[in-house]
Amino acid sequence: MLDLDAEMLGSYLDEMTAWAERHAREVPRRVVDLGAGTGTGTLALSRRFPQAEIVAIDSSASMLERIGASARRHGLTERLRVVQADLDGVWPEIGAVDLAWAALSLHHVADPDRMLSDLFAATNPGGLLVVIEMDSLPRFLPDDVGHGRSGLETRLHDAMAQDDWNAHPDWRASLERAGFAMAAQQTFDIAVSPAPPSIERYARMFLGRVRSALEDRLTGDDLDTLDHLLADESAHALLRQRDLTLRSSRTAWAARRP
């Protein structure tokens, strides 16, 4: 699903790395991707900063294996380093940091203030930290999907909000407590329309996860509508929806070590 997310939002990821570049005082020599996941951000950073060493940190060995494979495919093995580390543990010895990138990862850290303090100590004076969070979960559906009550997706999002899906604070206060000085904050509105053919697969995976998580919270009518969307044989299946789009938003904070 992370790979599909990157495929859908690749152009916006390039826009965000360009925004980070504008706020970096100098060309970074070492760029660190914190909680790199499948490495889509890592690759975007390597494109944006072609002279920098890129360090991808993640706690998952399988994720790092995928990043290593991507590095080999893109000819990046000489300047991309993978480091297995838990950001809730001891800060890894990766050298001084010029630009740190934490995309959709900081809210997973148990003690963000401690981790940010460790990162501050590892960052060169003038170095930049960029934190990115998802403000709204992906939306795919028209209000009327041709089956059941209209407004299904709004009700799904309301239920997910009650369960704190992807909840995160405004990170400004935490960044300043760690010693960073705010440089900028921006919200990126995302609207992919017309969507590429893989939008159906992406929507199916996301809505399938939603159905499993909210099964005991939704009305029978809404569960029935979801089942029709997820069943290929249904006349209202996602693969037969011709007006799928992708809408979401991200907020980015840029903070600098004085």
N, C-alpha and C positions, 0 to 999 in steps of 0.2 A: 504493500500500500504506500509506503514511503517513496518507492521508486515511481509509482504512478503519480503521486503528489508532485514529485519533481518534474515529471514529464508534462503535467498540466500547467505547472507554475514556473517553468524554467525561465521564461522571459522576465517574470517578476523577481526571481532570485538574482538575475543579472542586474536588474534595476537596484536591488538592495545592496549588492556588493559595490556597485558604482557609487551609491550614496555613502557607504562606508569609506570608499577611497577618497571622496571629497572632504571627509572630515579627518582623514589621517594627515598629520603635519608633514611627515616624511614618507618616502617609499619604504614599506616595511620589509625587514630582512627575514623575520620569522613570524608566520601567521599560524595561529592555533585555533583549531575547530573543536570546541568543547561539547562533548556529547555528539559525536559526528554521525552516529547512526549508520545509514547505508552509504554515506559519503557524497550525497548530492551537493550539499553545501561545500564540502571539501573541494570537489571538482570545480565548482563555481569560483571559489576563492583562488584556486590554482590558475584559472583563466584570467581572473582580474589582476592578479599579482604574479606575473610570469617569472620574475626574478627572485621571488621569496621562497624560502624553505617552508613547506606546509606540514604542520604536525596535526594529525587527527587523533583525538583522545576519545576512547569509549570504554565502557566496562565489559562489553560483549566481544569475545574472541571471534564469534561468527561474523559480526558486523565488520570488524577490522579485517577479516579475511576477504570480505566483499570489497572493501575499500582497496586493499592490496591488489586484488584482481583488476579493479577499475584502473588503478594506477598503471598496471602493466599494459592494459589495452590502450591507454592514452599517453604512454611514453613518459610517465611522471615518476618512475621509481627512483630516479637519482635525487629528486628534491621533495619527495613526499615520505614522511615517516609516520608510522602508526604506533600508538602507545596505548597499551591496555592499562587502564587506571579507573578507580572508582572516585568520582569527584567528592564523595562523602568521606573519603579516606585521606591519606597523606598526599599532599601535592606532589605530582610526579616531577622528577628532575629532567626537565626538557630544555633548560637554558632560558635566557631572557626573552621576553615576549614583546613584540612590537605591535601586533594587532591580535586581539582575541575575539572570537566569534562564538556566540552562544545562541543558537537558533532553536527555539522550542525545547530547550533543555534545562534552563535554569529553574523552572518551576518543579522539576523532578528532584532537585537537590534537597536533602533533608534539612541542611543548615546553610542556606544561601549566604548569610552574613560571614560565616567562617570561610567558606569557599572563596567569596569575593575578596576577603582580606588576604588570603593566600595568593590569589591572582594579582592583587595590587602589588604585593611584595615581589612578585616575579616579573612585573611589567616594567619596561624601561621608562624613564621620564619622558613624557610626551607621547607615550604609547596609548593606543585606543582600544577600548572594549565596546563591542556592539552586541546588544541583547535584543533578540527578536521573539515576540510571542504572537500567537494566533488570537485575535480578538473575537472572531466569530467562526464557528465551525462551518465546514463546507455546506453550501446549499446547491442543490441540483435541480429541483423539481418545479414545475409550474404550480400555481395555486390549485388548479383542477387537473388531476392526473387521469380523469376519465372513469374513475371508480371510487366509491366511498365519498365521505365528506370532504369538501375543499379545505385547504389549510393544513394538510397533514404535516408538512415539514415544519411549520411553525410550532405545532404541538409537540413534535419530536424534539425540537430545539429547546422548548420550554422545559420539558422533562429532563433533558440532559443538563440544563443549567441548574436544576434542583439537585442533581447529583454531582455538581461541580466539575463537569467534564472540562478539562483544559483550563481550569481556573488559575489565574495568576494575578499578582498585585501590580500596581504601578511601581516599577523597579527604581525609580529615581531616588527615593529615600535610602534604599539599601546600597545603591551605588555610591551615594555621598557619604554614608556611614563608613564605607570601606576606604574612603579617601579619594575616590574619583571625583572629578569635576565634570558636570554635565556639559556636553558640547551641542547636542541636538536631540530632538525627539520628533518622530514623524509616523503617521499612519498611512499605510499603503493599501488602497482599496483594490481588490482583485475581481475582475469580471472577464471570464474566458467565454466568449461567444462570437462566432460559432465555435463549439467545442470540437476537439479532435475525436476520431472514432473510439479511442480508448476511454472516453468519458463514461461509457456505459459500464465498463468493467470496474472503473474507479467508484462510480456511484453504487454498483452492486456490492462491492466489498465494504464500503462505508455503511450503507444502509443495512447490510447483513449483520454487521457488528452492533449497530443500533438496536436491531430487532432482538438480538440475543440479550443485550444488556437491559432492555426495557420491557421484556416480555411480560413481566408481572405488573407493569405500571400502565400499560396501554389498554384502551377499550378493545372489545372484540372487533368492532368495525375497523379501527385503525390497524390492528394486527392483520385482519383480512386484506386490507388494502396493501399493506407491506408485502404480504405473501404473494399477491397478484403481481406486484412490481418485481419481485425477486424470482418468480417462476417463468422460465422461458416459454412455456406453452401457453401462458395467459395472453389474452388479447391486449392487456394493459401492461405487459412486461416492460422493463426498462429498455430492452433492446428494440422495442417498437415505439418508444417515446422519441419523437422527432424534435422536441424543444428543450432537451436537457442543456443546462448551462452550468458553469461553475462560478460561484460567488463566495467571496470570503474577504477577510482583511487581516493585516498584520500591523503591529506597532513595533517600531524600532527605537531603541535608546542608544545613543552614542555618548560615551563618557571617557574622559582622558585622565591619565595620571599626570598631575602637575609636575 
